[in-house]
Amino acid sequence: MNEAYWLINVTLDSGFVFENERIDRTKTATYNMYIKNGIIEDMQLASTMPLETDGPVHDARKLLALPPFKEMHNHLDKTYLGLPWKSCTPVPNLIERLKLEAKELAELAETGQLRAERMLQLLLSGGATHVRTHVNIDPYIGMKNLEEIQRALYRFKGKMTYEIVAFPQHGLLRTNSKGLMRQAMKEGASLVGGLDPGGVDNNIEASLYEMVDLAVEFDADIDIHIHDPGHLGLYTIKKLASLIDEAGWKNRAAISHAFALGDVSIGESNEVASELSNLGIAIMSTVPINRVMPPVDSLHEKGVHVALGCDGFYDSWSPFGTGDMLEKAGRLAERYNWKDEYALSQSLQFITGGVKTLDHEGNRLWPKAGNDASMVFVDASCAAEAVAWRSTRAAVMVDGNLVYGGLDRESALKSN
């Protein structure tokens, strides 16, 4: 699209209709937006503003605009996308899964860019314009996966932003990978990752210390995967929190999965949640349906930032997954029975980096003049419907440029 133009007939959530002191439904309105240099410079109700301009005009045809989605837990280097169909080989435990994965790493690394690009396109078509990807750093493939993923991400410049987590999938201590992790951070990884200091590295304190030490050395944030269940996982989370506090790494760490928070009692979970909130430690969840998950509802109430991701899918770990972040938000709403209008609309924040369209009183929070002109256009009447129905994505816009689909309603919907 041109550098400056009017985008007309954009449907936005505009408030709530209250019945008997409860939110009954969402009000929407149609707006015209003036977009210049990737920024929404002006917004006017379409019904009250006769558009008079000699400049370019593009018609959103009353599609609903939502904030762009963020995929906050992915493994671009693992997917089989782009390769012939292959189902998952069953294994009895995590260590055996790691052994099986190690056998195919070198072969898969040769097609890393191709497979990652297939995944990125799938994520983009679903409305995700940011991805946090974990990339294996281990003795089996060295920097090969990192190089392949960097090339794939470069191809999506201007379409998606990203974070790369240097991820010691086979154990930081178990495979003596600290040197490789240091090299990965020098060569473009932006976060330090970790994995099950107890269940994989068999030394909780030493593994966590080495991970935090790397983060401090490179002034990097942390994203550690803690699958370990019950009190083993809970102890690990508590120990991590103490090291984060000691290092002064407040608001710079995340725990992916954190299954233990769903295994222990509510009292224990709430106690840890308060500590996580105070230290700004986020929780990244994939909303699994095959095991207990961390209590997102109570974590959120305690002020813990919770974000969702699709994880790796169609890979050696699992053949399932769609890459659709809106589906993740809908599954979360189903999991916690968030079925009223307000709860459905608010569940969107778990895939937008905390951005909501409306507050509880119905005041619009997004979009506003001055915001980036980045949005997802969906065939829905409001955000609540979009979440409940996983509504079709017609187009995706980043900084004022269409990067997926089209704004002609019929052709855009047919393309999906």
Summary of the structure (lengths in Angstrom):
residues: 416
radius of gyration: 22.0
end to end distance: 21.3
largest distance: 68.6
contacts: 1464
relative contact order: 0.15
helix: 34%
strand: 26%
